[in-house]
Amino acid sequence: MKRSRRVKLVLLSGLSAGALGSYSASAAGPPAISTGGVYTNNLQISGAGYYHAPFRAWYSLPYNYFDPQTRRYYYGGQWGLEPHQTITNISAPTVQAVNQVASARTDVVRRSGFGSSSRSRFVGT
C-alpha cells in the first residue's frame, strides 16, 4: 500500500511542476526575436508569418507550402515547381527581418504610457 502512495505522490508532483512551468513561460509573454537568436523553419509569429530558415526572413506562407491548384511550392517569397531542398533548417534572421517582425507582430501588447494627459500642465490663477 505504501508503494502506491509514493507513485501517486511522484505523479502528482510531476504534473504540478509541469503545469507551473508552462504557466510561467506563458506569463512571460512571447519570446523576443533578435539577430542573436536562431530559429527553425516554420516558426510562426502572429502578424509576421512563418520563418524560412534558408532565407533568414518571415513570409506569409509556411516554408515549402504546396498549393494544390497551381501545383507549386512556396519558399523564400517565390513559387517553384519542386520543393526547396536544403540542409539549412535553423538560422539567425537578418536585421531587416527582425525589424519586420517587430513592427508586424500581433502577439505582443504594446503600451504607450499615460498618453497626452501626462504632458499637460495645470496653470493656476
Long-range contacts (C-beta under 8 A, 24 or more apart in sequence): 29-108, 29-109, 30-105, 30-107, 30-108, 33-93, 33-98, 33-101, 33-102, 33-105, 34-98, 35-92, 35-93, 35-94, 35-95, 35-98, 36-92, 37-92, 37-93, 38-90, 38-91, 38-92, 39-90, 39-91, 39-92, 39-93, 40-89, 40-90, 41-89, 41-90, 45-101, 45-104, 45-105, 45-107, 46-105, 46-106, 46-107, 47-104, 47-105, 47-106, 47-107, 48-100, 48-101, 48-104, 48-105, 49-104, 51-93, 52-76, 53-88, 53-89, 53-90, 53-91, 54-84, 54-86, 54-88, 54-91, 56-91, 56-92, 56-93, 56-94, 56-97, 57-93, 57-94, 57-96, 57-97, 57-100, 58-93, 58-97, 58-100, 58-101, 58-104
